[in-house]
Amino acid sequence: MITRETIEEVKNRIDIYDVVSDFVSLKKSGQNYKGLSPFNNEKTPSFFVVPAKGIFKDFSSGKGGDAFTFVMEHEKMSYAEAIRYLAKKYGVEIKEDRSSTESKEVQSERESLYILMNFAKDFYKNTLTQSEEGRSIGLSYFRERGFNDRTLEKFELGYALEGWEHFSKEAIAKGYNKDLLEKTGLVVKKEDGSSYDRFRGRVIFPVHGLSGKVVAFGARMLGKEKNQPKYINSPETDIYHKSDVLYGLYQGKNAIRQHDVCYLVEGYTDVISMHQADVENVVASSGTALTESQIKLIRRFTENITVLFDGDNAGIKAALRGIDMILRGGLNVRVLLFPDGEDPDSFSRKVGTTEFQKYLKEHTQDFVSFKAGLYAKEAAGDPIRKAESIKEIVSSIAFIPDPIKRSVYIQETSNLLKIGESVLLTELNKILIQERRKNEKENLRSQVVEETAILIEDIGGQVKIDPQSLVYYQERETIRLLLNYADQTVEESKLSDFLLHELEDVEFTNEVFKSIYQKFKEAAHHHQQIKSDYFLHEGNDVIKSAVSELITSRYDISPHWGDKFHIHIPKEKDMLNEMALSNVLRLKFRVVQKMMEDNLQKVKNAESSGNWDELDKVLEIQTGLKKAESELAGSLGIVVAK
């Protein structure tokens, strides 16, 4: 087991902004940072990082917590894995108890898969440089490509020996489980029960996840063996879903954020060659069709994509199908076309670093103009094809969310295709209206739910206004005040003491709030002070998520707003007396209303069963509750029906 001292050392060094920004592009928002959710597909940022409190909160998925929680949620790691990952990031030496050997033997299967993939990566790397076959075939191939030692190490390239069982025999000899080898896809099991290595006689390209862990492999054949594909890749596994991974994103994410643009290419060698040409902000879809998840991945780091097309017509047409998806995702798309017969790999080696970078700068154009120009050439002299081309181009323009950009692209298309702007606008409006009608009901429903949720201050998705929901809301507000202002002075005492005393006779109904409230009571009983940090470090996942939400503000008022409009905007700390008292009264008021509703059901049951003694008793209780409701309503200035 990892020692407590190690965990505390990691906690002391962590900067949550630094941790999260490895995976999400964050922008300053008041004292905090915000960005697009890494857990949900969204167009409006609702993911917040609060450096002062060391927490994150994702309002779209409900997830929240500290840096450990984020790494665990995002990378699907265990707590121990998250500690090891962050310890490595911050240079903390891992110290373990003597029982660590035993604990390793009972690691989860998922952890074991990562460990085995790392072993495979090291095996293929060593084979490339330490074996005669690896040096003469694999290393020679990479040298012909112009890959230097730094590049080989950066992408951890390797080689798989010819032969059916070189890797599997070595893995089994090192103690790795045969079933686990099959689950990683490194070994293929035959119908007769025997097995063989998936990768044989090929150069190896490890595929890294965002945290740097190897999740899969791509392998290229070097010979011309018939009936064998040029590339083979790892199958889908528990740790690898190809639609959610982009090759090169781990190595290029910082450059993408720095340059605020991502180059999208097709293959492994395209990515690597561009890195050697000092263009590191590049990723590849690895020969698969671009997916929404991959677009979402890119959007975490930039909203600008430049698609690099090989200089052949078939490749262009195939890639065009994915561009509309990028436009639909709200990203800005530009295009670069290489000369005929060239791709990023061959062209960068042909012209050298300086000329390659110059070509990228001088030949990039916006996508819609590129598409319009492409179809303009194809449709020359063919009215029917020209009409089809216009519809295809306008349908792509319709995906662009920004109306100003749509208008500019319509003008450009009009000039290129020599057709009236009004005709294009008419076609565009037809598409937009049709799409709007198609989604009208769904959008309206979502808008109503969202607005209602905001009105009742995000009460955990409970938008039904009934006594129980209102009790929930007031319990939530009580806990929010305790977490944020427990040590602030209210009515000549600490806010925590005031609330605990005034709500002594109230029993919380929500289990999460009840648990948090109980901890405050226990701390007060032992004359101790408890803060939100305690729950973020010691609470379970549900409590961490709830606490991070309650101490994270989604909206910040600009400090200059009040000065500009000459309006005084009081802060919560200035109104704690009123807020604390009001909350106590409102919580008791909602609890009484809930008790009245529950007791009313007892009245109905007693009437229907003819139990008159019980009826007299519950009616007396109802009268008392009604009186309490009236008194509390009077204190709050609320009018209730008699």
C-alpha positions in Angstrom: 0.0 0.0 0.0 1.2 3.6 -0.7 2.1 5.3 2.5 0.1 8.2 3.9 3.2 10.4 3.8 3.4 9.9 0.0 -0.2 10.7 -0.5 0.1 13.9 1.6 3.2 14.9 -0.3 1.4 14.5 -3.6 -1.6 16.6 -2.3 0.8 19.3 -1.2 2.3 19.6 -4.7 -0.8 19.4 -6.8 -2.1 22.3 -8.8 -5.5 21.3 -10.0 -5.4 23.8 -12.9 -2.2 22.2 -14.0 -3.7 18.7 -13.7 -7.0 19.4 -15.5 -5.4 21.5 -18.3 -3.5 18.4 -19.4 -6.9 17.2 -20.6 -9.1 20.3 -21.0 -8.5 23.7 -22.5 -9.4 26.2 -19.7 -10.1 29.9 -19.9 -10.1 32.4 -17.1 -13.5 33.2 -15.7 -13.3 35.6 -12.7 -11.2 33.9 -10.0 -11.9 30.5 -11.6 -11.4 28.7 -15.0 -14.0 27.1 -17.2 -14.1 25.0 -20.3 -16.1 22.3 -22.2 -17.0 19.2 -20.2 -14.7 16.3 -20.8 -17.5 14.0 -19.7 -20.4 15.2 -21.9 -20.7 16.5 -25.4 -21.6 20.2 -25.0 -21.2 23.4 -26.9 -21.5 25.8 -23.9 -18.8 25.5 -21.2 -20.2 24.3 -17.9 -17.0 22.7 -16.5 -15.4 24.8 -13.8 -12.0 24.6 -12.0 -11.6 26.5 -8.7 -7.8 26.7 -7.9 -8.4 28.5 -4.6 -10.3 25.4 -3.3 -8.5 22.8 -5.4 -11.6 21.4 -6.9 -13.5 21.0 -10.2 -17.2 20.9 -10.9 -18.8 19.7 -14.1 -22.4 20.9 -14.1 -23.4 19.0 -17.2 -22.6 15.6 -15.8 -22.7 16.3 -12.1 -19.2 15.1 -11.5 -16.9 17.0 -9.1 -14.1 16.7 -6.6 -10.4 17.3 -6.3 -7.5 16.5 -8.6 -7.5 12.8 -7.6 -11.2 12.5 -8.4 -10.7 14.1 -11.8 -7.9 11.8 -12.8 -9.9 8.8 -11.6 -13.1 9.8 -13.4 -11.4 10.9 -16.7 -8.8 8.2 -17.0 -10.9 5.4 -15.3 -8.2 4.9 -12.8 -8.3 3.5 -9.3 -7.4 5.7 -6.3 -3.9 4.1 -6.2 -3.4 4.5 -9.9 -4.3 8.2 -9.7 -1.8 8.7 -6.8 0.9 7.0 -8.9 0.1 9.1 -12.0 0.1 12.4 -10.1 3.3 11.4 -8.1 5.1 10.8 -11.4 3.8 14.1 -12.8 5.1 16.0 -9.8 8.3 14.0 -9.1 7.2 12.5 -5.8 8.9 9.3 -4.9 6.4 6.5 -4.2 6.9 4.9 -0.7 5.0 1.7 0.0 4.2 -0.5 3.0 5.6 -4.0 3.2 2.2 -5.3 2.1 2.7 -3.7 -1.4 3.7 -7.1 -3.0 0.5 -8.7 -1.8 -1.6 -5.7 -2.9 -0.1 -5.9 -6.5 -1.3 -9.5 -6.7 -4.9 -8.4 -6.3 -4.9 -5.4 -8.7 -8.0 -4.9 -10.7 -8.1 -6.3 -14.2 -8.1 -2.9 -15.7 -4.9 -1.9 -13.9 -3.4 -5.2 -15.1 -4.3 -4.4 -18.7 -2.4 -1.2 -18.5 0.6 -2.9 -16.9 0.6 -5.6 -19.7 0.4 -3.0 -22.4 3.3 -1.1 -21.0 5.3 -4.4 -20.9 4.4 -5.0 -24.5 5.5 -1.5 -25.4 8.9 -2.0 -23.7 9.3 -5.5 -25.4 8.7 -4.1 -28.9 11.0 -1.1 -28.2 13.8 -3.3 -27.0 13.3 -5.7 -30.0 13.8 -2.8 -32.4 17.2 -1.9 -31.2 18.5 -5.0 -29.4 17.7 -7.8 -31.8 19.5 -8.4 -35.2 16.1 -8.7 -37.0 14.8 -5.6 -35.4 17.8 -3.5 -36.4 18.1 -4.8 -39.9 14.4 -4.6 -40.8 12.5 -2.3 -38.4 15.2 0.2 -37.5 16.3 0.4 -41.2 12.7 1.2 -42.2 12.5 4.0 -39.6 15.9 5.4 -40.7 14.7 5.4 -44.3 11.8 7.5 -43.2 14.2 9.9 -41.6 13.2 9.2 -38.0 16.0 10.1 -35.6 16.6 8.6 -32.1 14.7 11.4 -30.4 11.6 10.6 -32.5 11.9 6.9 -31.9 11.9 7.6 -28.1 9.2 10.2 -28.2 6.7 7.9 -29.9 8.2 4.8 -28.3 8.3 3.0 -31.7 9.1 -0.7 -31.8 9.3 -3.9 -33.8 7.5 -7.3 -33.6 9.7 -10.3 -34.6 8.6 -12.8 -37.2 7.3 -16.0 -35.6 4.1 -17.0 -33.9 4.9 -16.8 -30.2 8.0 -14.6 -29.5 6.0 -12.0 -27.5 3.5 -14.4 -25.8 6.3 -16.8 -24.6 8.2 -13.8 -23.1 5.1 -12.4 -21.4 4.1 -15.8 -19.9 7.7 -16.4 -18.8 7.5 -13.0 -16.9 4.4 -14.2 -15.1 1.6 -12.6 -17.2 -1.7 -14.4 -17.3 -2.6 -16.0 -20.7 -6.3 -14.9 -20.4 -5.1 -11.3 -19.9 -2.9 -11.5 -23.0 -6.0 -12.4 -25.0 -8.1 -9.6 -23.4 -5.5 -7.0 -24.5 -5.7 -8.2 -28.1 -2.0 -8.9 -28.1 -2.6 -12.6 -28.5 -5.2 -14.2 -30.7 -6.9 -17.4 -29.6 -7.7 -20.0 -32.2 -10.8 -22.3 -32.2 -8.7 -25.3 -31.1 -7.6 -23.5 -28.0 -4.1 -22.6 -29.2 -3.0 -19.0 -29.6 -0.5 -16.8 -31.5 0.9 -13.2 -31.4 -1.3 -10.7 -33.2 1.7 -8.6 -34.3 4.5 -10.4 -36.3 7.2 -9.1 -38.6 5.9 -5.5 -38.4 7.0 -2.1 -37.1 5.0 -1.1 -34.0 3.3 2.3 -33.3 2.1 2.5 -29.7 -1.2 4.5 -29.2 -1.2 6.6 -26.1 -4.2 7.8 -24.1 -4.3 11.4 -22.9 -2.5 10.6 -19.7 0.4 8.9 -21.6 -0.6 5.3 -21.0 -0.4 2.9 -23.9 -3.9 1.7 -24.8 -3.3 0.0 -28.2 -0.9 -0.6 -31.0 -0.8 -0.1 -34.7 1.5 -2.3 -36.8 2.7 -1.8 -40.4 3.8 -4.6 -42.6 7.1 -4.0 -44.4 7.1 -6.7 -47.1 4.6 -7.4 -49.9 2.9 -10.6 -48.6 -0.3 -11.3 -50.4 -3.7 -11.4 -48.5 -2.2 -9.3 -45.6 -3.3 -5.8 -44.8 -0.7 -3.1 -44.8 -1.7 -2.0 -41.3 -3.3 -3.9 -38.5 -4.5 -2.4 -35.2 -5.4 -3.6 -31.7 -9.0 -4.6 -31.3 -11.4 -2.8 -29.0 -10.7 -3.7 -25.3 -11.8 -2.4 -21.9 -9.1 0.3 -22.1 -9.3 1.1 -25.8 -12.2 2.4 -27.8 -10.8 3.6 -31.2 -13.6 6.1 -31.7 -12.4 7.9 -28.5 -8.7 8.1 -29.3 -6.6 10.2 -31.6 -3.0 9.2 -32.5 -0.5 11.9 -31.5 -2.8 13.8 -29.2 -0.8 12.9 -26.1 2.4 14.2 -27.7 0.8 17.2 -29.4 -1.8 18.5 -26.9 0.4 21.3 -25.5 1.4 22.5 -29.0 -2.3 22.4 -30.0 -3.2 24.6 -27.1 -0.2 26.9 -27.7 -0.9 27.5 -31.4 -4.7 27.3 -31.0 -5.0 25.1 -34.1 -4.9 21.3 -34.7 -3.7 19.7 -37.9 -5.7 16.6 -38.8 -3.9 13.9 -40.9 -4.6 10.3 -41.8 -1.7 8.1 -40.6 0.9 7.4 -37.9 3.9 8.4 -40.1 2.2 11.6 -41.1 2.1 12.7 -37.5 5.6 11.6 -36.7 7.1 13.3 -39.8 5.4 16.5 -39.0 6.8 16.4 -35.5 10.3 16.0 -37.1 9.5 19.1 -39.1 8.8 20.9 -35.8 5.0 20.9 -36.4 3.8 19.2 -33.2 0.1 20.3 -33.1 -1.1 17.4 -35.2 -3.2 14.3 -34.7 -4.4 11.4 -36.9 -7.6 9.4 -37.0 -5.4 6.4 -37.8 -7.3 5.4 -41.0 -10.7 5.3 -39.3 -13.6 7.6 -40.1 -13.6 10.7 -37.9 -16.1 10.4 -35.0 -17.9 12.9 -32.8 -15.9 11.7 -29.8 -12.7 12.5 -31.6 -13.9 16.0 -32.6 -14.9 16.5 -28.9 -11.4 15.5 -27.9 -9.8 18.1 -30.2 -12.2 20.8 -29.0 -10.9 20.5 -25.5 -7.7 22.1 -26.7 -8.7 24.3 -29.6 -11.7 25.3 -31.8 -9.6 25.5 -35.0 -8.9 22.4 -37.2 -6.9 22.4 -40.4 -7.5 19.2 -42.4 -4.5 18.1 -44.5 -5.5 16.3 -47.7 -3.3 13.9 -49.7 -3.0 15.0 -53.3 -5.4 12.5 -54.8 -9.0 12.9 -55.7 -10.3 9.7 -54.0 -8.7 10.8 -50.7 -10.3 14.2 -50.9 -13.8 12.8 -51.4 -13.4 10.3 -48.6 -12.2 13.1 -46.1 -14.9 15.5 -47.1 -17.6 13.4 -45.5 -16.0 14.0 -42.1 -15.8 17.8 -42.5 -19.5 18.4 -42.1 -19.3 16.7 -38.7 -16.6 19.1 -37.6 -18.7 22.0 -38.8 -21.7 20.7 -36.9 -19.5 20.6 -33.8 -19.1 24.3 -34.1 -15.4 24.2 -34.9 -13.6 26.4 -37.5 -12.4 24.3 -40.4 -9.6 25.1 -42.8 -8.1 22.9 -45.5 -4.7 22.3 -47.0 -4.1 20.3 -50.2 -0.7 18.8 -50.9 0.6 18.5 -54.5 -0.4 15.4 -56.5 1.1 12.2 -55.1 2.2 13.8 -51.9 1.1 13.4 -48.3 2.4 15.1 -45.1 5.0 12.4 -44.6 6.5 12.3 -48.1 6.2 16.1 -48.6 7.9 17.1 -45.3 10.8 14.8 -46.1 11.0 16.0 -49.7 11.1 19.8 -49.0 12.6 20.0 -45.5 11.5 21.6 -42.3 11.6 25.3 -43.4 9.8 24.9 -46.7 7.2 22.6 -45.2 6.3 25.1 -42.5 6.2 27.8 -45.1 3.9 25.7 -47.3 1.5 25.2 -44.4 1.2 28.9 -43.8 0.8 29.9 -47.5 -1.6 27.2 -48.8 -4.2 26.9 -46.0 -7.7 28.1 -46.9 -11.1 28.0 -45.3 -13.0 24.8 -46.0 -16.1 26.1 -47.6 -14.1 28.1 -50.1 -12.1 25.0 -50.9 -15.2 22.9 -51.3 -16.9 25.5 -53.5 -13.8 25.7 -55.7 -13.5 21.9 -55.9 -17.1 21.5 -57.1 -16.9 24.6 -59.4 -14.2 22.7 -61.4 -16.2 19.5 -61.5 -19.5 21.1 -62.5 -18.1 23.2 -65.3 -20.4 22.8 -68.3 -22.8 20.4 -66.6 -25.9 22.3 -65.3 -27.3 19.2 -63.4 -24.0 18.6 -61.6 -23.7 22.3 -60.8 -27.1 22.3 -59.1 -26.2 19.2 -57.1 -22.9 20.9 -56.1 -24.7 24.0 -54.9 -26.9 22.0 -52.6 -24.0 20.1 -51.2 -22.0 23.3 -50.5 -25.0 25.1 -49.0 -25.8 22.1 -46.8 -22.3 22.3 -45.4 -22.7 26.1 -44.8 -25.9 25.4 -42.9 -23.9 23.5 -40.3 -22.0 26.6 -39.3 -23.6 28.0 -36.1 -22.4 31.6 -36.6 -24.8 33.5 -39.0 -22.1 36.1 -39.9 -19.7 33.3 -41.1 -22.6 31.7 -43.0 -23.3 35.0 -44.8 -19.6 35.4 -45.7 -19.4 31.9 -47.1 -22.6 32.4 -49.1 -21.0 35.5 -50.7 -17.8 33.5 -51.5 -19.8 30.6 -53.0 -21.8 33.0 -55.1 -18.6 34.5 -56.6 -17.0 31.1 -57.2 -20.0 29.4 -58.8 -21.3 32.5 -60.5 -24.8 32.2 -59.1 -27.0 34.8 -57.4 -26.6 35.3 -53.7 -30.4 35.4 -53.2 -30.7 31.9 -54.7 -28.1 30.5 -52.3 -29.8 32.3 -49.4 -33.1 30.8 -50.3 -31.7 27.3 -50.4 -29.8 27.9 -47.1 -33.0 29.1 -45.4 -34.9 26.1 -46.6 -32.3 23.8 -45.0 -32.2 25.9 -41.8 -36.0 26.0 -41.5 -36.3 22.3 -42.1 -33.7 21.5 -39.5 -35.3 23.9 -37.0 -38.7 22.3 -37.4 -37.2 18.9 -37.0 -35.6 19.8 -33.6 -38.2 22.3 -32.4 -40.0 20.1 -29.9 -36.8 18.7 -28.5 -35.2 22.1 -28.2 -38.3 23.5 -26.5 -38.4 20.7 -24.0 -34.7 21.1 -23.2 -35.1 24.9 -22.8 -38.0 24.6 -20.4 -36.1 22.0 -18.3 -33.0 24.1 -18.3 -34.7 27.4 -17.4 -36.7 25.7 -14.6 -33.5 24.1 -13.3 -31.8 27.6 -13.1 -34.8 29.1 -11.4 -34.6 26.6 -8.6 -30.8 26.9 -8.5 -29.7 23.5 -9.8 -31.4 21.4 -7.1 -29.9 18.2 -8.5 -32.2 17.8 -11.4 -35.4 17.8 -9.3 -37.6 20.2 -11.1 -40.9 19.0 -9.6 -42.2 21.6 -7.2 -43.6 19.6 -4.4 -43.1 19.7 -0.6 -40.3 17.0 -0.7 -38.4 18.8 -3.4 -38.7 22.1 -1.5 -37.4 20.4 1.6 -34.5 19.1 -0.5 -33.7 22.6 -1.7 -33.7 24.1 1.8 -31.5 21.2 3.1 -29.2 21.9 0.3 -29.0 25.6 1.0 -28.2 24.8 4.7 -25.3 22.6 3.7 -24.1 25.2 1.2 -24.0 27.9 3.9 -22.1 25.5 6.2 -19.6 24.5 3.6 -18.8 28.1 2.5 -19.3 30.2 5.6 -19.1 27.9 8.7 -16.5 30.1 10.5 -18.2 33.4 9.6 -19.8 35.4 12.4 -23.7 35.4 12.5 -25.8 36.7 15.4 -22.6 37.1 17.5 -21.6 33.4 17.0 -20.2 31.3 14.3 -22.6 30.5 11.5 -22.1 26.7 12.1 -23.0 27.1 15.8 -26.1 29.2 14.9 -27.4 26.8 12.3 -26.7 23.7 14.4 -28.5 25.2 17.4 -31.5 26.6 15.5 -32.0 23.3 13.6 -31.5 21.0 16.5 -35.0 19.6 16.2 -34.8 19.1 12.4 -34.0 15.7 10.9 -32.5 15.9 7.4 -34.1 13.6 4.8 -31.5 13.6 2.0 -28.9 11.0 2.9 -25.9 13.0 1.4 -26.9 16.2 3.2 -27.7 14.3 6.3 -24.2 12.7 6.3 -22.5 16.1 5.8 -24.6 17.8 8.5 -23.9 15.0 11.0 -20.1 15.6 10.5 -20.6 19.2 11.4 -22.5 18.2 14.5 -19.8 15.7 15.5 -17.1 18.3 15.0 -19.0 20.9 17.1 -19.5 18.4 19.9 -15.7 17.9 20.1 -15.1 21.6 19.8 -13.4 21.2 16.4 -13.6 23.2 13.2 -14.5 21.3 10.0 -14.2 22.8 6.5 -15.1 21.8 2.9 -11.6 20.4 2.4 -12.4 17.6 4.8 -15.2 16.2 2.6 -13.2 16.6 -0.6 -10.4 14.5 0.9 -12.2 12.0 3.1 -15.7 11.8 1.5 -16.9 9.2 -0.9 -17.5 10.0 -4.6 -21.1 11.1 -4.1 -20.2 13.4 -1.2 -17.2 14.8 -3.1 -19.4 15.6 -6.1 -22.1 17.3 -4.0 -19.6 19.3 -2.0 -17.7 20.5 -5.1 -20.9 21.7 -6.6 -22.0 23.6 -3.5 -18.7 25.4 -3.2 -18.4 26.3 -6.9 -20.1 29.3 -8.3 -21.1 29.1 -11.9 -21.6 32.9 -12.3 -19.3 35.7 -11.3 -20.3 39.4 -11.5 -17.6 41.5 -13.1 -16.0 43.8 -10.5 -16.5 46.7 -12.9 -20.2 46.1 -13.6 -21.4 48.0 -10.5 -19.2 50.9 -11.1 -20.3 51.2 -14.7 -24.0 51.3 -13.9 -23.6 52.9 -10.4 -25.4 50.0 -8.7 -24.2 48.6 -5.4 -24.1 44.8 -5.6 -23.9 43.3 -2.1 -21.9 40.1 -1.7 -23.2 37.0 0.2 -20.8 37.6 3.1 -22.5 41.0 3.6 -25.9 39.3 3.9 -25.1 36.2 6.0 -27.2 37.3 9.0 -30.4 37.6 6.8 -29.5 34.5 4.8 -28.9 32.3 7.8 -32.1 33.3 9.6 -34.2 33.1 6.5 -32.8 29.7 5.7 -33.6 28.4 9.2 -37.2 29.6 8.9 -37.7 28.4 5.4 -36.3 24.9 6.1 -38.7 24.6 9.1 -41.5 25.9 7.0 -40.9 23.3 4.2 -40.5 20.5 6.8 -43.8 21.5 8.4 -45.5 21.5 4.9 -44.1 18.1 4.2 -45.4 16.8 7.5 -48.8 18.3 6.7 -48.9 16.4 3.4 -47.9 13.1 5.0 -50.4 13.6 7.8 -53.2 14.5 5.4 -52.7 11.0 3.8 -53.2 9.6 7.3 -56.4 11.6 7.6 -57.7 10.1 4.4 -56.7 6.6 5.4 -58.5 6.9 8.8 -61.7 8.2 7.0 -61.7 5.4 4.5 -61.2 2.7 7.2 -63.7 4.3 9.6 -61.1 4.5 12.4 -62.6 7.5 14.2 -60.2 7.5 17.2 -57.3 7.6 14.8 -59.1 10.3 12.8 -59.5 12.5 15.8 -55.8 12.1 16.6 -54.4 13.0 13.1 -56.9 15.9 12.7 -55.5 17.3 16.0 -52.0 16.9 14.6 -53.0 18.6 11.4 -54.4 21.6 13.3 -51.1 22.0 15.2 -49.1 21.7 12.0 -51.3 24.3 10.3 -50.8 26.7 13.2 -47.0 26.2 13.0 -47.1 26.8 9.2 -49.0 30.1 9.7 -46.6 31.3 12.3 -43.5 30.5 10.2 -45.2 32.0 7.1 -45.8 35.2 9.0 -42.2 35.4 10.0 -41.2 35.0 6.4 -43.8 37.3 5.0 -45.5 34.5 3.1 -49.3 34.3 2.6 -50.7 30.7 2.9 -54.2 29.4 2.3 -56.3 28.9 5.5 
